Each structure stands twice: as C-alpha cells, then as structure tokens.
C-alpha cells in the first residue's frame, strides 16, 4: 500500500491544555454546585488534557488533510483537498488572551450536517495556525490548478495513423475536386 507523503505536520502548543482547563473550570464555576470539584479538575484535568493533546495530530499530504484526534473514541478523518471549501479561524475571549485559534475545516456538503457552524472538523491549538492554514489552502489551490490544466497525452502510433487517415482523405478530396 502506498502511504501518502506528509508535506506539513501540524504541531500543537501546550497552551491549549491550559485553555481546556480554564474552560472546564469556568463551566464548573457557572454551575455553582460543581465549584468544590474545581481543584480536582485541575489535578486530573491536567493529565487528561495532556494525554488528549498527545493523541491529536494533523498532516497535510499532497492530496488530503489527515486529522487524528480523540482519547477514548479515536477519530481519523482523511479530507480530500479538492473537497475543502473553507478553513475558518475562530477565537473566543479566552483563546484571544492565550493567542490560540480554532481551525475549522468545512467541505462541500458538510454545512449543517456536521454540528455547529457546519464544520467537518475543528482543531484547537495548532502552533502557527494561520501559517498552517495558508499552506493547506496553497496546496489545495495548487492541486486544483494541476487538475484543471489538461495534460495532453498522446499515443504516437494512433496519432500517426490519424494523421495518415486525414492525409489520405484530403488526397481523395483533391482528386475528386480535380475530376469535376
């Protein structure tokens, strides 16, 4: 089996673990009843978020974007670049303060069917998210341009036979015109 060559491998920043911890603590704070669990969340949540982050990966190949994520339920998605319609960037207030972005991948036919906002997949905490996004879009555009440019592949013997047939037909037409 031919394994695709990775052009770019996304790296994830450890800041995303802190973001997940703070987001979880904020939810616990709002729920009031769960406030006593916040210290436990920071102890066990640190371990859980780091393990989850280790299991996240995203790679750009020549023809697709491969995303792996999840700890208990592992998800692997291979998204063909020609199907990607948009790579969105999202930032909430906490993410903005931590200089994090969420990169959302939208494909033709995924809007409305893949959850909130129509994103097929969302990746939080990629180092240099904007640069990774630009590389994916550039590779998609390069692939689309290569596919839209017709490549002329000629079969020499058939081309020569075709030209010979055209030549013979032209000779017959000339002979027929001369006889009239």
C-alpha positions in Angstrom: 0.0 0.0 0.0 1.3 3.4 -1.0 1.4 5.7 2.0 1.0 9.4 1.2 4.0 11.6 1.9 3.4 14.3 4.6 4.2 17.8 3.3 3.4 19.5 6.6 2.8 18.0 10.1 0.8 20.3 12.4 2.3 20.9 15.9 0.1 21.6 18.8 1.0 24.1 21.6 0.8 23.2 25.3 -1.2 26.4 25.8 -4.3 24.5 24.6 -4.2 22.4 27.7 -4.4 25.5 29.9 -7.3 26.7 27.7 -9.2 23.5 28.2 -8.5 23.6 31.9 -9.7 27.2 32.2 -12.8 26.5 30.1 -13.7 23.5 32.2 -13.2 25.4 35.4 -15.4 28.3 34.0 -18.2 25.8 33.3 -17.9 24.4 36.8 -17.9 27.9 38.3 -21.1 28.8 36.4 -22.8 25.6 37.6 -22.1 26.7 41.2 -22.8 23.1 42.5 -19.5 21.9 40.9 -17.3 24.6 42.4 -15.9 22.2 45.1 -14.7 19.9 42.2 -12.5 22.7 40.6 -9.3 21.7 42.4 -9.8 18.0 41.4 -10.4 19.2 37.8 -7.1 21.0 37.8 -5.3 17.9 39.1 -6.9 15.2 36.9 -7.8 17.6 34.1 -4.1 18.4 33.6 -3.3 14.7 33.0 -6.3 14.2 30.8 -5.8 17.3 28.6 -2.1 16.5 28.1 -2.8 12.9 27.0 -5.6 14.2 24.7 -3.2 16.7 23.2 -0.6 13.9 22.6 -3.2 12.0 20.6 -4.1 14.9 18.4 -2.4 15.1 15.0 -3.0 16.7 11.7 -0.9 16.2 8.5 -1.1 17.8 5.1 -0.3 15.4 2.2 -0.2 16.1 -1.5 -3.9 15.4 -1.9 -5.5 15.4 1.5 -5.6 16.6 5.1 -5.4 13.8 7.6 -6.8 14.6 11.1 -6.5 12.2 14.1 -8.0 13.0 17.5 -9.7 11.6 20.5 -8.7 9.7 23.5 -11.5 7.2 24.2 -13.2 7.4 20.9 -10.4 7.8 18.3 -11.4 9.6 15.1 -9.4 9.7 11.9 -10.6 11.7 9.0 -8.9 11.9 5.6 -10.3 15.0 3.9 -9.5 15.3 0.2 -8.2 18.8 -0.5 -10.5 19.3 -3.5 -13.5 18.9 -1.2 -12.4 21.6 1.2 -14.5 24.7 0.7 -13.2 26.8 3.7 -10.7 26.7 6.5 -12.1 29.1 9.1 -10.4 30.6 12.1 -12.3 31.1 15.4 -11.2 32.9 18.6 -13.2 33.4 21.8 -12.1 35.8 24.5 -10.0 33.2 26.4 -8.5 32.0 23.2 -7.6 35.5 22.2 -6.0 36.2 25.6 -3.9 33.0 25.1 -3.1 33.6 21.4 -4.9 30.4 20.3 -7.0 29.8 17.3 -9.5 27.1 16.4 -9.1 26.0 12.8 -12.4 24.7 11.3 -12.5 22.6 8.1 -15.6 22.9 6.0 -16.3 20.7 3.0 -18.8 20.7 0.2 -21.9 19.2 1.8 -20.8 19.5 5.4 -22.6 22.7 6.4 -25.4 22.0 8.8 -24.7 18.2 8.9 -21.6 18.2 11.0 -22.8 20.2 14.0 -22.5 23.8 15.0 -21.4 26.1 12.2 -21.2 23.3 9.7 -17.5 22.4 10.4 -16.5 18.9 9.5 -13.6 19.0 12.0 -12.2 21.6 14.4 -8.6 21.8 15.6 -7.6 23.9 18.5 -4.1 24.9 19.4 -2.1 24.4 16.3 1.2 26.3 16.5 1.2 29.0 13.8 -2.4 28.2 12.9 -2.5 30.9 10.2 0.6 29.6 8.5 -0.7 26.0 8.6 -4.0 27.2 7.2 -2.2 29.1 4.4 -0.1 26.0 3.5 -3.3 23.8 3.3 -5.1 26.4 1.1 -2.0 26.8 -1.1 -1.7 23.0 -1.6 -5.4 22.8 -2.4 -5.2 25.6 -4.9 -2.1 24.0 -6.5 -3.9 20.7 -6.7 -7.0 22.2 -8.2 -4.9 24.1 -10.8 -3.0 21.0 -11.7 -6.3 19.1 -12.2 -7.9 21.9 -14.2 -4.9 22.1 -16.6 -5.5 19.4 -19.2 -2.5 17.3 -19.9 -2.1 16.1 -23.4 -1.1 12.5 -23.5 -0.5 11.3 -27.0 -0.3 7.8 -28.2 2.2 8.1 -31.0 1.1 5.2 -33.2 -2.6 6.4 -33.0 -1.7 10.0 -33.7 0.4 8.9 -36.8 -2.4 6.7 -38.0 -4.9 9.5 -37.6 -2.7 12.0 -39.4 -2.2 9.4 -42.2 -6.0 8.9 -42.5 -6.5 12.7 -42.6 -3.8 13.0 -45.3 -5.4 10.2 -47.4 -8.9 11.8 -47.0 -7.5 15.1 -48.2 -5.9 13.4 -51.2 -9.2 11.8 -52.1 -11.0 15.1 -51.8 -8.4 16.8 -54.1 -8.7 14.0 -56.6 -12.5 14.3 -56.6 -12.3 18.1 -57.0 -9.9 17.8 -59.9 -12.2 15.3 -61.7 -15.1 17.7 -61.6 
